[in-house]
Structure formats: C-alpha cells, structure tokens
Amino acid sequence: MGAMYSCLGKNYAVAIKLRYANEVYVADDAKFEETRQQLFQEIAPRERLTDAELNRAYAARGATILPITEYKGGYQNPIVLINRELEFEEIDRLIEI
C-alpha cells in the first residue's frame, strides 16, 4: 500500500492493482542512496548538496530503470515507478490515515 497526501491536509493509504504493465518501471533506489552518501563524504565539511551533485545521485538511480516486465530481481532496494495515469478501477482501496 502506498501513501499520499491530499491538498485538504489529510493523509491516505492507497492500494493499487495495476491492470496493465505499460509505462511501469523498476529502479534500484539503493544506487541513489549510495551515490548521495558518497557525495556527502566528498563535500565534507559542507552539509548540503548542490543541484548538480544531487542530479548525479538521481542519474545513478536512473541508470537502473527497467520496464517492470524485464526486471528479474537482484536490486538492493527496488522501487516501482508509474509513468502514466491510472484508471479509476486500478485504485483498490483508499483509506484515510
């Protein structure tokens, strides 16, 4: 179940049942975190990353993006990216939390 925040100030948990795998991808978020931590070590004692440095971390994650139909496992911290509008029927549950 995912979580979302509405413009009305309420939090919701959302369960999604995808009907189609089109425009659905898997990425290894561990690559983002690894690169981010590495960058913080490189820039010490500075405590904030520049946009360019942060983009390097995003690019490290981006290099791992695969269509979900091609993902065979093995990512340290897989995350699902959905790059399309969901059909209403794909929302299984919406629960205010």
N, C-alpha and C positions, 0 to 999 in steps of 0.2 A: 504494500500500500504506500503510495506517495503522499506528500503533504503539500498543501498550498495555502496561501494567504489571500483573502479577498480584500477588495477595496473598502469593504464595510468594517474592517478591523476584526474579522473572525477568522479562526484557523480551521481548516478542514483536512481530513484524511481522505484520499481518493484511491479507489481500487479500479484499475483499468484492465479490461480484457480486450486486447487488440484483435481485430478481425483480419487484418492484413499486415504483412511484414514490410510493405513498401515504405521507403523513407525512414526505416527504423535501423539504428546502428548501435554497435557496442564499441566502447573505448576503454582504455586502461587508465583510470584516474590516478593510479599509483605513479605513473610517469609524470603527471603534473606535480604531485607532491614531492617526488624525488628531485625533480628539477628545481622546484621552488626552494626546498631545503638547501640544495647545493648553492643556489644563488645567494641565499642569506649568509652562507658561510663565506662566499666570495666577497660580499659587500661589507662585511663587518668592519667597523662598528656601526655603520649605517643600519637603520632598522626598518626602512621601507624600500620596496622595490619600485623602480621606475616602470612606466608603461612598457617600454621596450623589454625590460627584464621579465616582467610578468608575461608579455607576449611569448617569450621563449618557453615558459612553462606551459602555456596554452598550446604552443606548437608541438611540444613533446607529447602531450596527450593527443593532439590532433593527428599525429603521425601513426597512432594506433587504431584509428577509426576504421571499422569494417562493417559492411552490411550484416545485420543480425543473422542472415541465412548463411553467411560464410564463417561465422565465429565458431571455432572448435574448442574453446576453453583455453585455459592457461594464463589468463590475465590475473594479475595480483588483486586488483580492485576494479572489477568490471562495472561499468555504468551504462545504462541504456539511454540513447538519445533519440528522440522522436522529432522528425523534421517535417511534420505535416499536421493538418488539422485533424482532430479526432472526430469520428462520428459520435453522435449522442449515445448510440447503442453500445459504444465501447466503454462508457462510464458504467462500471458495475455497481459501485457504491460511493456515496459522498456523505461523510459523517462529520458533523461539527465537533471539534475537539477543544 
